[in-house]
Amino acid sequence: MKVRQWVLGLAALAALCVSPAHAQQPAAAFPSKPVRMVVGFAPGGAADVMARIIAQQLGRQLGQQVIVENKPGAEGILSAQEVQRAAPDGHTILMGTNTALVAVPSLRPNPPYDPFKAFTPISSAGQFSMFLVVNKNLPAKNVKELLDHVSANPGKYNSASSNSAAELAMLQLLDGRKVVNARYKGDVAALTDLVGDNIHMIWTTGTSAPAFVKDGRARALVTLQPQRSPLLPEVPTAAEAGLGALTIKPWAGFFGPAGMPAELVNRLSAELRAALEKPEVREQLVQQGFEAYGMTPQQFSAFFRQQYDGFNQIVRENNVKFD
């Protein structure tokens, strides 16, 4: 009996001695198999192409394949829940955007998840380009003239949006000025109506805007990017146009499931940031209308909270309802 107790005691002591090594093993052994990068958009779109560019470089750095897995639909909920259910071992990550991580949990009566409890922020990916585009016949050559005309003609003008970030950016820009908004399923259809004099203004992405602006069918007044976009370099930034108060950003970032070890989160964040710094990666992303920049997990967590709170404040102040 004493021998048995002695053996059990040694086993317990051995377990205590090796437990620190086991605690570090997930990060030290990572990756031990291909990494899944889950994307809530269909193949072939700008977000999908962007994810594949980053995944390819990340795979080179990790020495393991990074597979982009598309789970479109339900406003990004399907992709988010796929990652939420995954093991927190770093082998499944989410490329999430405003819609799935901010709009869905903010606006649904019964949110499918709490984004701050269900996911681990790893790093930002960057920001989609977004331009304020207006009808070419609108008597406004800059943002100040646009706002002055809207103020002088309440209810006369209308806007379009195809996503929550664009609609809230317009509300924040107008700051109480009366403009009727029409919701579209995509920017191209909205821009087509803008060219046809049915719509006066829209915040639209860099993948759609240049074609309409460069041939003179529409006019771009400002970009939400922190620097001027090479897609439309003549268009000023919000800061240059005196719109420093705009806080809505059309961003993308990487998240893991809840409960990821800090060492593993830091490792993945460092690898993603290194991938985003590669000149060839940045150049390819620019062609997709995307400005790449990474953040540490701490920086990204703070940014995520700021975007979430800012979104909700605008929704409350304007009593916005999304169907």
Secondary structure, 3 states (H helix, E strand, C coil): CHHHHHHHHHHHHHHHHHHHHHHHHHHHHCCCCCEEEEECCCCCCHHHHHHHHHHHHHHHHHCCCEEEEECCCHHHHHHHHHHHCCCCCCCEEEEEEHHHHHHHHHHCCCCCCCHHHHEEEEEEEEEECEEEEEECCCCCCCHHHHHHHHHHCCCCCEEEECCHHHHHHHHHHHCCCCCEEEECCCHHHHHHHHHCCCCCEEEEECCCHHHHHHCCCEEEEEECCCCCCCCCCCCCECCCCCCCCCCCCCEEEEEEECCCCHHHHHHHHHHHHHHHHCHHHHHHHHCCCEEECCCCHHHHHHHHHHHHHHHHHHHHHHCCCCC
